[in-house]
Amino acid sequence: MKTLLLYKNRNFDMNQELPWNEQILVQDLGLNVVIDVMAQGDEFLYDVAYKVILTSLNDIDEILYRQDILRDCLKNPSV
């Protein structure tokens, strides 16, 4: 079963290009600390979180989809 938490009809592309200002964003926002805590030492989780956080959404439907997923997660914390 595919959960499709990030996109309605596709998986996240780990090979997509990161923004040109990646290093500046990471430094200015202190993202390494946040992502380190999220990953808890797991290199794969670190890589996924890093790429998801740095990959912007421009499509309103994709943004709304993720907000709906978050709302559902908050309504069902035991899952």
C-alpha positions as YAML, in Angstrom:
chain: A
units: angstrom
residues:
- id: 1
  name: MET
  ca: [0.00, 0.00, 0.00]
- id: 2
  name: LYS
  ca: [1.29, 3.45, -0.93]
- id: 3
  name: THR
  ca: [0.40, 6.16, 1.54]
- id: 4
  name: LEU
  ca: [1.05, 9.11, -0.83]
- id: 5
  name: LEU
  ca: [1.41, 11.67, 1.95]
- id: 6
  name: LEU
  ca: [3.16, 14.32, -0.17]
- id: 7
  name: TYR
  ca: [1.36, 14.10, -3.51]
- id: 8
  name: LYS
  ca: [-2.06, 12.78, -4.46]
- id: 9
  name: ASN
  ca: [-0.97, 10.67, -7.43]
- id: 10
  name: ARG
  ca: [2.80, 10.17, -7.30]
- id: 11
  name: ASN
  ca: [5.74, 9.47, -5.05]
- id: 12
  name: PHE
  ca: [8.27, 12.04, -3.94]
- id: 13
  name: ASP
  ca: [11.18, 12.31, -6.38]
- id: 14
  name: MET
  ca: [14.41, 12.07, -4.37]
- id: 15
  name: ASN
  ca: [16.38, 13.05, -7.48]
- id: 16
  name: GLN
  ca: [14.75, 16.41, -8.11]
- id: 17
  name: GLU
  ca: [16.95, 19.45, -8.15]
- id: 18
  name: LEU
  ca: [17.32, 21.46, -4.96]
- id: 19
  name: PRO
  ca: [17.02, 25.26, -5.05]
- id: 20
  name: TRP
  ca: [20.00, 27.34, -6.09]
- id: 21
  name: ASN
  ca: [20.12, 28.94, -2.63]
- id: 22
  name: GLU
  ca: [20.04, 25.63, -0.74]
- id: 23
  name: GLN
  ca: [23.08, 26.31, 1.46]
- id: 24
  name: ILE
  ca: [21.94, 29.83, 2.34]
- id: 25
  name: LEU
  ca: [18.49, 28.54, 3.33]
- id: 26
  name: VAL
  ca: [19.93, 25.75, 5.45]
- id: 27
  name: GLN
  ca: [22.27, 28.13, 7.24]
- id: 28
  name: ASP
  ca: [19.85, 31.05, 7.70]
- id: 29
  name: LEU
  ca: [17.00, 28.87, 8.96]
- id: 30
  name: GLY
  ca: [19.18, 26.52, 11.04]
- id: 31
  name: LEU
  ca: [17.72, 23.55, 9.19]
- id: 32
  name: ASN
  ca: [20.53, 21.12, 10.02]
- id: 33
  name: VAL
  ca: [19.53, 21.19, 13.69]
- id: 34
  name: VAL
  ca: [15.84, 20.68, 12.87]
- id: 35
  name: ILE
  ca: [16.50, 17.87, 10.39]
- id: 36
  name: ASP
  ca: [18.99, 16.17, 12.76]
- id: 37
  name: VAL
  ca: [16.27, 16.01, 15.43]
- id: 38
  name: MET
  ca: [13.71, 14.76, 12.91]
- id: 39
  name: ALA
  ca: [16.01, 12.00, 11.64]
- id: 40
  name: GLN
  ca: [17.32, 10.90, 15.06]
- id: 41
  name: GLY
  ca: [20.53, 9.57, 13.49]
- id: 42
  name: ASP
  ca: [18.89, 7.79, 10.55]
- id: 43
  name: GLU
  ca: [20.72, 8.86, 7.38]
- id: 44
  name: PHE
  ca: [17.85, 7.93, 5.04]
- id: 45
  name: LEU
  ca: [15.33, 9.94, 7.07]
- id: 46
  name: TYR
  ca: [17.78, 12.86, 7.15]
- id: 47
  name: ASP
  ca: [18.10, 12.82, 3.34]
- id: 48
  name: VAL
  ca: [14.34, 12.62, 2.82]
- id: 49
  name: ALA
  ca: [13.54, 15.38, 5.31]
- id: 50
  name: TYR
  ca: [16.28, 17.60, 3.86]
- id: 51
  name: LYS
  ca: [14.97, 17.25, 0.33]
- id: 52
  name: VAL
  ca: [11.29, 17.56, 1.23]
- id: 53
  name: ILE
  ca: [11.85, 20.70, 3.29]
- id: 54
  name: LEU
  ca: [13.98, 22.35, 0.60]
- id: 55
  name: THR
  ca: [11.63, 21.47, -2.26]
- id: 56
  name: SER
  ca: [9.00, 24.17, -2.58]
- id: 57
  name: LEU
  ca: [5.44, 23.69, -3.73]
- id: 58
  name: ASN
  ca: [3.91, 26.10, -6.22]
- id: 59
  name: ASP
  ca: [0.67, 24.31, -6.96]
- id: 60
  name: ILE
  ca: [-2.25, 25.29, -4.72]
- id: 61
  name: ASP
  ca: [-3.87, 21.85, -5.07]
- id: 62
  name: GLU
  ca: [-0.69, 20.14, -3.82]
- id: 63
  name: ILE
  ca: [-0.49, 22.53, -0.87]
- id: 64
  name: LEU
  ca: [-4.15, 21.91, 0.02]
- id: 65
  name: TYR
  ca: [-3.62, 18.16, -0.31]
- id: 66
  name: ARG
  ca: [-0.78, 18.25, 2.23]
- id: 67
  name: GLN
  ca: [-2.85, 20.39, 4.57]
- id: 68
  name: ASP
  ca: [-5.68, 17.84, 4.35]
- id: 69
  name: ILE
  ca: [-3.24, 15.03, 5.16]
- id: 70
  name: LEU
  ca: [-1.97, 16.97, 8.19]
- id: 71
  name: ARG
  ca: [-5.53, 17.62, 9.39]
- id: 72
  name: ASP
  ca: [-6.30, 13.91, 9.10]
- id: 73
  name: CYS
  ca: [-3.14, 13.02, 11.05]
- id: 74
  name: LEU
  ca: [-4.06, 15.45, 13.81]
- id: 75
  name: LYS
  ca: [-7.58, 13.97, 14.03]
- id: 76
  name: ASN
  ca: [-6.17, 10.44, 14.28]
- id: 77
  name: PRO
  ca: [-3.06, 10.62, 16.48]
- id: 78
  name: SER
  ca: [-3.21, 6.95, 17.46]
- id: 79
  name: VAL
  ca: [-2.61, 5.91, 13.85]
...
